[in-house]
């Protein structure tokens, strides 16, 4: 649900004061204000947005203006879906990757033997 237009976007005043005193691209500005709306003044700054456990670095670009800081620092960690079938699929994929890595590693050795 969006914020009422008559109220305007929520922007923390203390955060804006920190921005005024710093140069873009400088140090990381740590904040717990996940609901704060990104404004054009924030472009170029790096924010450390707290996700409940740690600070996630978020580099602000023009595309992010109008969104909230919390949208770019996920608070949940994805754990894979599925049970036995998913494990089997992942095992097959890892075997294919191992075979490809082994095949690539053998090629340089074959070239050395051909030169001798």
C-alpha positions in Angstrom: 0.0 0.0 0.0 1.5 3.3 -1.0 1.8 6.4 1.2 -0.8 9.1 0.8 0.2 11.8 -1.8 -0.8 14.6 0.6 1.7 13.3 3.1 4.6 13.1 0.7 7.4 10.5 0.7 9.0 9.5 4.0 12.6 10.7 4.2 14.5 10.8 7.4 15.8 14.2 8.2 19.0 12.9 10.0 19.9 10.9 6.9 19.6 14.0 4.7 21.9 15.9 7.1 24.5 13.2 6.9 24.4 13.4 3.1 24.9 17.2 3.0 28.1 16.8 5.0 29.6 14.1 2.8 30.8 13.7 -0.8 29.3 11.1 -3.1 31.4 7.9 -3.3 33.0 8.4 0.1 32.4 6.4 3.2 29.4 4.1 3.8 26.5 5.7 5.6 25.0 3.2 8.0 21.3 3.3 8.6 18.4 1.3 10.1 15.8 3.4 8.2 14.6 0.8 5.7 11.4 2.6 5.1 13.1 5.8 4.0 12.4 6.7 0.3 15.3 7.2 -2.0 15.5 10.8 -3.3 17.7 12.4 -6.1 20.0 13.9 -3.4 21.1 10.3 -2.5 22.4 9.4 -5.9 26.1 8.4 -5.8 26.2 7.6 -2.1 26.7 4.1 -0.6 24.4 3.2 2.3 24.8 0.4 4.7 21.2 -0.8 5.2 20.6 -3.0 8.2 18.8 -6.2 7.3 18.2 -7.4 10.9 21.6 -9.1 11.2 24.2 -7.1 9.3 24.6 -4.0 7.1 24.2 -4.6 3.4 26.0 -2.1 1.1 23.7 -0.4 -1.4 25.1 1.9 -4.0 22.4 4.4 -5.0 21.8 5.0 -8.7 19.2 7.0 -10.7 17.0 3.9 -11.3 16.5 3.5 -7.5 14.9 6.9 -7.0 11.4 6.6 -5.5 12.0 3.1 -4.0 12.7 2.3 -0.4 16.1 1.5 1.0 14.8 -1.8 2.5 13.9 -3.1 -1.0 17.6 -3.5 -1.8 18.7 -5.3 1.5 16.7 -8.5 1.8 15.9 -9.5 5.3 15.4 -13.2 4.6 17.8 -15.8 3.3 16.6 -18.2 0.6 17.0 -21.9 1.3 16.4 -24.2 -1.7 13.1 -25.9 -2.5 12.4 -29.6 -2.8 13.5 -32.7 -1.1 15.0 -35.9 -2.6 14.3 -34.9 -6.2 16.0 -31.6 -5.8 19.1 -33.1 -4.2 19.3 -35.6 -7.2 19.1 -32.8 -9.7 21.8 -30.8 -7.9 24.1 -33.8 -7.7 23.8 -34.4 -11.4 24.6 -30.7 -12.1 27.6 -30.8 -9.9 28.9 -34.0 -11.6 28.6 -32.2 -15.0 30.5 -29.2 -13.7 33.2 -31.4 -12.3 33.5 -33.3 -15.6 33.8 -30.0 -17.6 36.4 -28.6 -15.2 38.4 -31.9 -15.5 38.2 -31.8 -19.3 39.5 -28.2 -19.4 42.3 -29.0 -17.0 43.5 -31.9 -19.2 43.8 -29.8 -22.4 46.9 -27.8 -21.4 48.7 -31.0 -20.4 48.0 -32.6 -23.8 49.5 -29.5 -25.6 52.7 -29.8 -23.5 53.0 -33.5 -24.5 52.5 -32.7 -28.2 55.3 -30.1 -28.2 57.9 -32.6 -26.8 
